[in-house]
Amino acid sequence: MKRADFRYLDRQRVRWAEVDLQKIVFNGHYLMYMDTAVAGYWRALALPYHATMDALGGDLYVRKATLEYHASAEYDDAIETGIRCEQIGNSSMRWVSGVFRGEELLVSGELVYVFADPVAKKSLPVPPDLRRVLQGFEAGEAMVEVRVGTWDELGREAGAIRQQVFVQEQRIPAEMEWDAADAACLHAVAFNRFGLPLATGRLLEHVPGVAKIGRMAVQRPMRGSQIGRHVLDALMAAARQRGDREVLLHAQTSAAGFYRRAGFVPRGPEFEEAGIAHIEMVCPL
């Protein structure tokens, strides 16, 4: 088993509480590392776990978990836990996992899940759509499709995400969220392989040659999964295609790092917008 065998790797650091009196990671914590990596794997699939299982009418239950120890992780080690869906049967799935320090394999594992009715607790066939997503991910296929269009084309999906993120979660007054610009903007919405909208943003003209990106929102379970970056890249590509030379945005300060990684730099002092700290950021095209 090699690190390169895994398309998805979850990065963690060993915490003090995970080390035993032998000054190495207590053996049971490796199952926790793998379970944490499984949660990240679902984000990599662009599948919000609970919403997906509800839509499929079932849930996944662990039937078997085995570990083989090769070496030990120590306090503050940077480790990566790889997860791969190795085999899908009629109702079960076999996943393999490896915990690595650099290229060194520390622990290998096998997890067997059964798809089952959450009420009757009886196994069910793995849904064909879920099977296709899992197989597609392991084959290197994209898990997200970003569609760009008008409000008439994408407003229902974009509006639902913004309502959830800005109005309900961040408590921005509804009258501040909705404006006349939506009708003239170009909108982008990211959909997963089940057609569920997960993230959105919009593009408008600030002044001739300068585009403005705004209303960037990602559903909470999908944050940190690069879906927001796909939306941002699609909007920047649209601005570039129409000949804009620069794009600006008002970033919530908590999200400034996300935009820096995409090439944006701050301009001017921090300011308040809708009761939330923001900073203007710009990027040449």
C-alpha positions as CSV (number, residue, x, y, z in Angstrom):
1,M,0.0,0.0,0.0
2,K,1.4,3.4,-1.0
3,R,0.3,7.0,-0.5
4,A,-0.1,7.4,-4.2
5,D,-2.8,4.7,-4.2
6,F,-5.3,7.1,-2.7
7,R,-7.1,9.9,-4.5
8,Y,-8.4,11.3,-1.2
9,L,-6.0,11.9,1.7
10,D,-7.1,13.6,5.0
11,R,-4.4,15.7,6.6
12,Q,-4.2,15.8,10.4
13,R,-1.7,16.4,13.2
14,V,-1.3,14.1,16.2
15,R,-2.7,15.8,19.3
16,W,-1.4,15.4,22.8
17,A,-4.6,13.7,23.9
18,E,-4.0,10.9,21.3
19,V,-0.6,9.8,22.7
20,D,-0.4,7.1,25.4
21,L,2.1,6.4,28.1
22,Q,4.4,4.8,25.5
23,K,4.6,8.3,23.9
24,I,3.0,7.0,20.7
25,V,-0.5,7.2,19.3
26,F,-2.9,4.9,21.2
27,N,-3.9,2.1,18.9
28,G,-7.6,2.8,19.0
29,H,-7.2,6.4,17.7
30,Y,-6.3,5.1,14.2
31,L,-9.9,4.1,13.7
32,M,-10.8,7.7,14.6
33,Y,-8.4,9.0,12.0
34,M,-10.0,6.7,9.4
35,D,-13.5,7.7,10.4
36,T,-12.6,11.4,10.1
37,A,-11.1,10.7,6.7
38,V,-14.3,9.0,5.6
39,A,-16.2,12.2,6.4
40,G,-13.8,14.1,4.3
41,Y,-14.2,11.6,1.5
42,W,-17.9,12.3,1.3
43,R,-17.1,16.0,1.0
44,A,-14.7,15.1,-1.8
45,L,-17.6,13.3,-3.5
46,A,-19.6,16.6,-3.1
47,L,-22.2,14.6,-1.2
48,P,-23.6,16.2,2.0
49,Y,-23.8,12.9,4.0
50,H,-27.1,13.3,5.8
51,A,-29.0,14.9,2.9
52,T,-27.7,12.2,0.6
53,M,-28.7,9.3,2.8
54,D,-32.1,10.8,3.3
55,A,-32.6,11.1,-0.5
56,L,-31.4,7.5,-1.0
57,G,-33.7,6.2,1.7
58,G,-31.0,4.4,3.6
59,D,-27.8,4.7,5.7
60,L,-24.4,3.1,6.0
61,Y,-23.5,0.9,9.0
62,V,-20.1,-0.5,9.8
63,R,-20.0,-4.2,9.8
64,K,-16.3,-4.8,10.0
65,A,-13.2,-2.8,10.8
66,T,-9.7,-4.2,10.9
67,L,-6.3,-2.6,11.4
68,E,-2.7,-3.7,10.8
69,Y,0.1,-1.8,12.6
70,H,3.4,-1.3,10.8
71,A,4.9,1.7,12.7
72,S,3.8,4.3,15.2
73,A,2.9,8.0,14.9
74,E,4.1,10.3,17.7
75,Y,2.9,13.6,19.1
76,D,2.7,16.5,16.6
77,D,3.4,14.3,13.6
78,A,1.8,15.5,10.4
79,I,-0.1,12.5,9.1
80,E,-2.3,11.8,6.2
81,T,-5.1,9.2,6.1
82,G,-6.0,7.8,2.7
83,I,-9.4,6.3,2.0
84,R,-10.4,4.4,-1.1
85,C,-13.6,2.6,-2.0
86,E,-12.2,-0.7,-3.1
87,Q,-15.2,-2.9,-3.9
88,I,-19.0,-2.5,-4.0
89,G,-21.2,-5.6,-3.6
90,N,-24.9,-5.9,-3.6
91,S,-25.5,-4.1,-0.3
92,S,-21.9,-3.8,1.1
93,M,-18.9,-1.7,0.4
94,R,-15.3,-2.5,1.2
95,W,-13.0,0.5,1.8
96,V,-9.3,0.3,2.4
97,S,-7.3,2.9,4.3
98,G,-3.7,3.8,5.1
99,V,-2.3,6.2,7.6
100,F,1.0,7.8,6.3
101,R,3.8,9.9,7.7
102,G,5.2,11.3,4.5
103,E,5.5,8.2,2.3
104,E,5.9,5.8,5.3
105,L,2.8,3.6,5.9
106,L,2.1,3.5,9.6
107,V,-1.2,1.6,9.8
108,S,-3.4,-0.1,7.1
109,G,-7.0,-0.8,7.5
110,E,-10.2,-2.3,6.0
111,L,-13.7,-1.0,6.6
112,V,-16.8,-2.8,5.5
113,Y,-20.1,-0.8,5.4
114,V,-23.6,-2.1,4.7
115,F,-26.3,0.1,3.1
116,A,-29.5,-0.6,5.1
117,D,-32.9,0.7,6.0
118,P,-32.3,3.0,9.1
119,V,-35.6,1.9,10.7
120,A,-35.8,-1.8,9.9
121,K,-32.0,-2.2,10.1
122,K,-32.2,-4.5,7.1
123,S,-29.7,-4.4,4.3
124,L,-30.7,-2.8,1.0
125,P,-29.1,-2.9,-2.5
126,V,-26.5,-0.1,-2.9
127,P,-28.4,2.5,-5.0
128,P,-27.1,2.6,-8.7
129,D,-26.5,6.4,-8.5
130,L,-24.4,6.1,-5.4
131,R,-22.5,3.2,-7.0
132,R,-21.8,5.4,-10.1
133,V,-20.5,8.3,-8.0
134,L,-18.2,6.2,-6.0
135,Q,-16.8,4.4,-9.0
136,G,-16.5,7.7,-10.9
137,F,-14.5,9.4,-8.1
138,E,-12.0,6.5,-7.9
139,A,-11.7,6.7,-11.7
140,G,-10.7,10.4,-11.5
141,E,-14.0,11.9,-12.7
142,A,-15.1,15.4,-11.7
143,M,-17.7,15.4,-8.9
144,V,-19.0,18.9,-9.5
145,E,-20.5,20.7,-12.5
146,V,-20.6,24.5,-12.5
147,R,-23.3,26.0,-14.6
148,V,-23.2,29.7,-15.5
149,G,-26.3,31.6,-16.6
150,T,-29.0,34.2,-15.9
151,W,-31.2,34.6,-12.9
152,D,-34.1,33.1,-14.9
153,E,-32.0,30.0,-15.5
154,L,-30.3,29.6,-12.1
155,G,-32.1,31.9,-9.7
156,R,-34.2,29.2,-8.0
157,E,-31.1,27.2,-7.0
158,A,-28.9,30.3,-6.3
159,G,-31.6,31.9,-4.3
160,A,-32.1,28.9,-2.1
161,I,-28.4,28.7,-1.2
162,R,-28.2,32.4,-0.4
163,Q,-31.3,32.2,1.7
164,Q,-29.8,29.4,3.7
165,V,-26.3,30.9,4.1
166,F,-26.9,34.6,4.3
167,V,-30.4,35.1,5.7
168,Q,-30.7,32.0,7.9
169,E,-27.2,31.3,9.0
170,Q,-25.6,34.7,9.0
171,R,-28.8,36.6,9.9
172,I,-28.4,39.2,7.2
173,P,-31.8,41.0,6.8
174,A,-33.6,39.6,3.7
175,E,-34.2,43.1,2.4
176,M,-30.4,43.6,2.2
177,E,-29.8,40.3,0.5
178,W,-32.1,40.7,-2.5
179,D,-31.5,43.5,-5.0
180,A,-32.3,44.5,-8.6
181,A,-28.8,43.5,-9.7
182,D,-29.7,39.8,-9.7
183,A,-31.7,40.2,-12.9
184,A,-28.7,41.7,-14.8
185,C,-25.9,39.6,-13.2
186,L,-24.3,36.4,-14.5
187,H,-24.8,33.7,-11.9
188,A,-22.8,30.4,-11.3
189,V,-24.1,27.4,-9.4
190,A,-22.2,24.2,-8.6
191,F,-24.2,21.0,-8.7
192,N,-23.1,17.6,-7.5
193,R,-23.6,14.3,-9.4
194,F,-27.1,14.0,-8.0
195,G,-28.1,17.4,-9.3
196,L,-28.1,19.0,-5.8
197,P,-27.0,22.7,-5.8
198,L,-24.2,23.3,-3.4
199,A,-22.6,26.7,-4.0
200,T,-23.2,29.9,-5.9
201,G,-21.9,33.3,-6.8
202,R,-22.6,36.2,-9.2
203,L,-20.7,38.5,-11.5
204,L,-21.6,42.0,-12.5
205,E,-19.8,45.0,-14.1
206,H,-18.4,47.4,-11.5
207,V,-17.0,49.9,-14.0
208,P,-16.0,49.3,-17.6
209,G,-13.2,46.7,-17.7
210,V,-13.6,45.8,-14.0
211,A,-15.9,42.9,-12.8
212,K,-17.3,42.5,-9.4
213,I,-17.9,39.1,-7.8
214,G,-20.4,38.8,-5.0
215,R,-22.9,36.7,-3.1
216,M,-20.4,33.8,-2.9
217,A,-22.1,31.1,-0.7
218,V,-21.4,27.5,-0.1
219,Q,-23.6,25.1,1.9
220,R,-22.1,24.5,5.3
221,P,-21.4,20.7,4.9
222,M,-19.4,21.4,1.8
223,R,-17.1,24.1,3.0
224,G,-13.4,23.3,2.7
225,S,-14.1,21.0,-0.2
226,Q,-12.9,23.3,-3.0
227,I,-16.5,23.7,-4.4
228,G,-16.4,27.4,-3.7
229,R,-13.2,27.6,-5.7
230,H,-14.9,26.0,-8.7
231,V,-17.6,28.7,-8.6
232,L,-15.0,31.4,-8.2
233,D,-12.9,30.1,-11.1
234,A,-16.0,29.9,-13.3
235,L,-17.0,33.5,-12.6
236,M,-13.4,34.7,-13.2
237,A,-13.3,32.8,-16.5
238,A,-16.6,34.5,-17.6
239,A,-15.1,37.9,-16.7
240,R,-11.9,37.1,-18.7
241,Q,-14.0,36.0,-21.6
242,R,-15.9,39.2,-21.9
243,G,-12.7,41.2,-21.8
244,D,-12.5,42.5,-18.2
245,R,-9.0,43.4,-17.0
246,E,-9.6,43.1,-13.2
247,V,-12.0,41.6,-10.8
248,L,-12.8,42.8,-7.3
249,L,-14.9,41.6,-4.5
250,H,-15.8,42.4,-0.9
251,A,-14.6,39.4,1.1
252,Q,-15.8,38.6,4.6
253,T,-12.6,38.8,6.6
254,S,-13.0,35.3,7.8
255,A,-12.9,34.2,4.1
256,A,-9.9,36.4,3.1
257,G,-7.5,33.4,3.1
258,F,-9.7,31.6,0.6
259,Y,-9.4,34.5,-1.9
260,R,-5.7,35.0,-1.3
261,R,-5.1,31.4,-2.4
262,A,-7.0,32.3,-5.6
263,G,-4.7,35.2,-6.3
264,F,-6.6,38.1,-4.7
265,V,-4.8,40.8,-2.7
266,P,-6.4,43.2,-0.1
267,R,-6.9,46.8,-1.1
268,G,-7.8,49.4,1.5
269,P,-8.9,49.1,5.2
270,E,-11.4,46.7,6.7
271,F,-15.0,47.9,6.7
272,E,-18.4,46.7,7.8
273,E,-21.1,45.5,5.4
274,A,-24.4,44.1,6.6
275,G,-23.0,44.0,10.1
276,I,-20.0,41.8,9.1
277,A,-16.4,42.7,8.8
278,H,-15.2,42.8,5.1
279,I,-12.2,43.8,3.1
280,E,-12.0,44.7,-0.6
281,M,-9.8,42.4,-2.6
282,V,-8.7,42.5,-6.2
283,C,-7.1,40.2,-8.8
284,P,-5.8,41.0,-12.3
285,L,-7.2,39.0,-15.2
